[in-house]
Amino acid sequence: RSGRESTLNRRSPLRDEEISITAKRFEHLRSSFTAKCIDHVNEVPSFYFPGQYSVDGCYHSCYQDQVLKECG
């Protein structure tokens, strides 16, 4: 799998709904940081999401850090 993206969909029971699905292809570029598995959110330099540590939150935080570094 070349990319990860979290989605949360909530549907009401007993209702007819139409769902449209669009395929996306993600290609990872060479990373400017190294990955390290952690056990607790306090082990990462920044985590911008409330609640418990999550891999998706970590990816987004790393991306935000990189944007800030590159763009100011």
N, C-alpha and C positions, 0 to 999 in steps of 0.2 A: 504494500500500500504506500503510495507516494505522498499522501497528505492526510491530515486529521482536521476535522472541523466538528464541533459539537453543535447539536441542535436539540431543541426541546419543543415538542408539539403537544398541545393539549386539545383534545376533541370532546365535544359534548356528546353524551350518550343519546341514542335514539334520534339522531339527526342525519339526514343525507348530506354528505359533503363531498366536494370534488378536490382531489389533491393532485397537484402538478409537481413532478419531480424533474429536476434538471441535473444532469451529470456534470461534474467539474473535475478537472485534472489538475493536480498540484505537483509542481516540480520543485524540489528543494534545491536552493542554491547553496554553494559552499558557505558554511557557517563561519562567522567571525568570532564565535565563542564556543567553548567546549561544554558538552553536556555532562552532568554528574547527577546521579540519583541521590535524593535526599529523603530524610524521614520527617522533617518538620519545617514549616515555613520560615522559622528563624535562621535556617541554614542558607538561605538565598539572600543576595544583597537587596533585592526589591521584589515586592509582590503586591500588586495594586488592586487586589480583589478581596472583599470581605469574606470571612469564613475560613474553612479549611483549605489547605494546600491542594491544588489539582494540577495535573499535567497541562491542561488547556490554559489555565491561569498562568502557569509558568511560561508557556510559549508566548502568550500575549504580553506578559511583563518583560520578557527578554526582547521582544520586538519593540515595545515602547522605549526601553532603554537604548536600543540601537538607533531608533529614529531620533531620540533626543541627542545622542552622541554625534550623529551625522548631520542633523539639521539645526541643532541648537535650541 
